[in-house]
C-alpha cells in the first residue's frame, strides 16, 4: 500500500528489523494517529524477495479494545476481498510485544488526491478521461465488496464507508486500487464499533443519509464516489462552508453546484452520471457500483482521440513521481485519521464548543430543475432505478439543526 505526495519519509530503520522471521522493514512510509505503515521486504528461499506494506498499530493503542477490534476487522475484511482493484491483505500477525500488524500489497504510485494536486502544480487540470478511468477501477473494487457472498452463496455485502481520494491508489503500472477498509463493515458481522449518536467518515464525502444519522449502505459509497469525481474535476470541495457545522448542513441539503460552471470540456453524459451518483435519495442513485462503472465506460467513447486513458494515467503517475521524487511520495492510509462526528439536537446554548473555522466560500448556486440527467435517461434506461423517478435536485429545507462536536485523532491533518 502506498500513496501520494505527503510529508517526507518519517525515517529509516537503523539496522535490519525482521518481523515474524521474514518481513524485513526497509523504511517508514508514513504515520497516522493510530498506526504506522512501513515499506518492507519479504525474504524467502534462494534469494527470493518481495516488497510489501506493513501497517502496524501503535503500541499505545494495542491495549484499547475499540482500536484493536477495528484493526482486526480491517485485516479480516481485506483478507476476504480478492480483487485486482482492491489492495490485497497477505497476512495478519502479532509481534513479541503483542502489537498487531497487517501485511499488505505495496502499490508503487500515488493516491488520487495527490495526483490531482500534482496535475494542478504542473500547470493544468486533470483530464476528465483520467478521472473516469480511476473511478471505474474504484467502482469495480466497490462492486466486489458490495457483492460479496458467503461460501454458501448467500449475500454478505461489505460497505467501505470511507471512499475518498486518499483511499484510491494509482499505480505507475496503470493499476487502480481501493484501500483502507478500516471503517468497512461486513453485513454478516454487524457488531458496531461506533458509539450511538456518532458518524464516522471524512466529512466531505458523507452521504446525506449518513449525515442525518442513517446507516451506511452501498448507495452511500456510490455517493462518496460521485463526490470524489466532482472534486477531482473541479479542484474544489463539493461541500464547503465557514465551519464544519455549515458543511454538515450543506451535506444534509445536498445542493450540488453544476459541473458545467467549472469546466466546458465535460461531456453532458458524464455530468449527468455524476449528478445521478450525487442524488440526495439513495434510491435515485445507481442500482449498483457495477452499473455506475458501466455507464462511465460508455462515456469514455467521447474521450479525445489519442493514447489510451489507462496508459496515459500510468505515464502521468510515473512522471509526477519522478518530478516530485525529492519530496518522497509516501503517505499513510489510516482509518484512525478519520474524524468522528457527534451530533445531537441543538440546545439553547452550547458553551465551550466553538465551531472549527474554515475558509469562507460563496454560497453554491442550485442546479436547474432541467438537469442533464434527464437527457441521459432519455438515451439510456440502464441506470438501475425507474425512468419515471425524478431526481430531487432542487434545494430542500433543512429540517432541524445539528450540533457537531468534532473529535480529531492525533495526526489528523485535514478533513
N, C-alpha and C positions, 0 to 999 in steps of 0.2 A: 504494500500500500504506500503510495507516495503522491504528493500533490504539489500545488502551485506556489508561486513566489510568495515567500513569507519571511519571517525572521531568519537570520543567519543560523547555520547549524549550531546547535546548543553546545556541542562539544564532541570530542572523540574519546574512545576508550583508551586508557593508558594500560598497555599490556593486554594480552588476549583474555577475554572473559567468555567462557563457554557455558551455555545452559543445557542441561539435560545431556551433556556429553557430546552434543552435535551442533548446537546453534552458537556460532561464534559472532559476538557483537562487533560490528565494524565502527559505527558512529551513531550518535543520536540524531534522528531525523526531525524531531520536534517534541514539544512538551505542552501538555494542557493541564487543566486543574486537577484531573483525577488520574491521568495516565501519561506515559511517555511512549514514543514509538522509536524503535531502533532499526536501522538497516543491519542485516545480519547475513551470514553465510552458513549454509548447511554443509557440513563436512561429511563425506562418505568414503566408501572404499575406492581404491585405485585412483585417488586424487579427485574424486567427484566433488563438485561444489555447485551450490545454487543460491542465488540471492533471494532472501525473504524479508518480510517486515515482521517485527515483533512488537506487539502492543502490550505494555506491562503496566499493571495497576500500581499506583504509588503506595509505598509501604504504610503511609499514614491512613490510607483508606482500606487496607486489606481486612481490618477488623470491624468495619462498618457494614452491617448486613445489607442495607439497601444498595450500596455501591457494588458490593461483590455479587449480589444477585443480578444486577444489571449487566455486569461484566460477563458473568456466566451465561446469561441469556443471549448476549451478543454473540458469544462463541457458539452456542447451541444453534441459534438461528442461522448464522453464517455457514455452519457445517452442513445444514440441511438444504442449502441452495447452491447446487452445482450448475452454474450457467456462465457462458462466456462474457456476459455483460454484468457480472457481479464479482467483486473481489473475493477470491476463494479463501476459506479458512482451512489450513492444513493440520493444525494441531492445537491442543489446549493443555497447558502444563502448569505445574506449581514448582517454584524453586525451593531449596532447603529452608529458606526463611519464611515459607508459607505465602509467597507472593505469586498471584496468578499472572499468566501471560498467554496471549493468543499469537500463534504463528500464522501469518497470512501471506498472500500473494503480494509481491512487490511490483508496482507499476512504475516504470520509468517514464515520467511525463510531468503533468501538472493538472491542477483542478480547473474546472470550467470558469470559476470566478477569477482565478489567476490568469487564465487565457484571455478572457475579455479585457482585463486590466492591461495585459501585455499588448494586446491589439491596439488599445487606446493610446498607450505610451508610445507605440510605434508610429502613431500619427493617423490612425484610421479607426473605423468602427468594424465590428465583427461581421463578415459577410453572412447574410441570412442562411445560405445553404449549410454553412459550418455549424450554426446553431441547430439547424434541423437535424443534421447527422448526429450531433451529440444528444439531442433529445430522443431520437429514435433508439439509439443504443441504450439510453437510460430507461426508456419505457419498456424495452424488451426485458431488461433486468427486473423492472417492477412487475411485469406480467408473470415472470417466473415465480416471484414472491406471492403475488395475488392469487395465482392459480395453483399454488402448492396443494398436493394431495398426500394423504397418509398412505402407508403401504397397502391398506385395504381398498384404496381408491376413493375414499370419501374426501370431500373438500376440506382443506385446512389452511385458509389464506393467511399470509403474513403481511401486515401493514408496516411500511417503513417508518412513517411518522416524522421523518427528518430529511426530506428531499430538499436539497439546497445546492447552490453552485459549488460549494466546497466539498460536497459529497459525491460529485461527479468527476471521475478521473479520466483524463485524456492521455493516452499513451503516445509516445513518439513513433510507435509502430502502427498507429491508427486505431488502437483499441479504445473503447468507451466502456467504463465500468462504474457501477454504482457501489458505494462503500458505506461503512459506518451504520450498521444495523443495531447500534447501541440502544436506540429507543424503540426498535421494532418489537412487535408482539405477534406471536402465533395464536390464532383464534382457539386452538385446542389446548393452549396453556395460558389462558387469560387470567393470570394472577397479577393483580395490579401492583405496580411498584411506584405509583404516583399517588400522592395523598389526595383525598377528596377535595374538590374546590380548586384544583390547580390544573394548569395546562402546560405541558412540556413541549418545546419545539422552538425553532428560531422564529421570532415574531413575524418577520416579513413574509414568511411562507406558510403561516397558519391559514387554514380554510375558514370561512365564516362560521360553519357549524361547530368546528373545534373551538373557535374563539368565543362562541356562545355557550361553551361547556358541554358540547356533544361529544360522542365517541368518534375517534378517528377511524376511517374506513378506507378501502381502496380509492374511493372517489376523492378523499382528502389528499391522498398522494398525487392524484391527477391534477388537482387544483394547484398544488405546490409546483408541479412540473410546468404548468402554464405560467405561474409567476416567475419561475426561473427563466423561461423563454422570453417573457416580456422584458425582464430586466437585462437579459443578455443582449437583446436587440436595441434597447434604448439607452443602456448605461445608467439608468436611474432606478430608484426603489419604486416598486409598484404602489406600496402604501407608505407614505412618508408624512410626518407631522411634526409639530413643535415639541411634542412629548410622546412618550410611549403610550400614554392613555389615548392621545389623539390617534395614534396608529391603530390601536386596538379598535377604536370606534370606526375608523375607515374600513378595517377588515370586515367588521360586522355589517356595515352598509354595503360593502362590495361595489364601490363605484370605480369602474375601470376606465382610465384615460385611454383614448383611442391611439393605437399604434400609428395610424396614418398621420397623426400630428407630429410624429418624431421622424418617420422615415417614409420617403416616397418610393423606395425601391422594393417594397414588400408586396408580393402577390396578394390580391384580395382574398384568395383561398387560404393563405397562411394566416392572415389577420383573423379570418372567420374561425379557423381551427383554434387559435389561441383564445379568442373570445369564448368559444364553446367550453374550453377547459376551465376558464375562469368564471363560469356561471355561478351565481350565488347558491342556487339549489343543486344539491348533489345529483338529483335525478335528471337535471338538464345538461350535465356534463357527458363525456363519453361513457359508453357502457362498460368499457374495459381499457386497460393500458394497451392491449393489442390493437383495438380499433383506433385508438389515438395514434399509435405508431404507424398503422397502415395509411391513415389519411395524410400524415406528414410525408410518408414515402411517395404518395401521389403528387404532392406539391413539388417535390424535387424535379419533376418534369419541367418546371418553369425556371430552373437554375440556368444561369448564363452558360453558354457553351464553353467547353474548355476541359480542364482537368477534372477528374472525379473528385467530388467534395470530400470523400473519406480520405483519399490520398492527400488532398490539399490540407486537410485538418492535421494529418500526421506531420506533414512537412512544416507547417506553421508552428506546431508544438515544438518540433526539433529546433527550428530557428530561434524561437523565443528562449528555449533552454540554453542555446549557445550564446545568445546575446546577453542573457541575464545570469550567465554561469557564475560570475563573481558573487552574486547575491545568494547562491545556492537555492535550489528550487524546492526544498523540503519543508513540509508543514504537517502538523498532526491533524488527523480527522478524529475528533473526540466528541462523544456524546456528552461528556462532562462539561463541555464548553457551551452547552445549550442552556439558555436561561429558563427558569421556572417562573411561570406567570400565575400569580394567585389572584383570584377575582372574588368579589362579594358585592352585595348590593350597597349602594352609597349610603354613608351616614351623614348626619348634619355637619359634622366637622371631622377632618382627618388630620389630627395633629401629628407632626413629625414624619409625615410621608410625602415629601415633595416629589413631583414627577421628575424623571430623568429628562434633561433638556436635549433637544436635537436641533439641527439646523432647520430654520423655517423654510417652507416651500409654499408656493401659491396653491390655493385650493384647486383640485383637479376638475376639469370640465366633464360633465356627464356625457355618456355615449348617446348618440342619436338613437331614437327608437328604431329607425330604419337601419338596423345593423347589417353588416356584411355577412353575418351568419345566415340570414335568410337567403342571401344569394347562393351561399354554398349548399344550403339544404336543398335548394331548387336543382342543384347539379348532382347531388348525391344523397341517397336515403339511407346510408350505412353508418349513421352516427351512433346507433345503439339506443336512441330514445325516440319516441313518437315524433313524426314530422310535424304534427299539429301543435306541439308544445312550443310556446314562445319563451325565449329567454328573458328572465327578469333583469333587463339591462338598465332600467330606469332607476333613479335614486330612490331608496327606501328610507322610511323614517326609522331612526334608531329607537328601539323600544328599551327604555331603561338606560342606565349608565353603568360603567364599570369602575370599580376602584382597583387599580392594578398596582400590586406591590411586587417589585422586581427583585429577585434574588439571583445574583450572578455569581457563579462559581469562580474561584480564583483562577486566573489565567484567561478569563473571557475577554477577548479584545473588542468585540463588537457584537451587535445583534445579528 
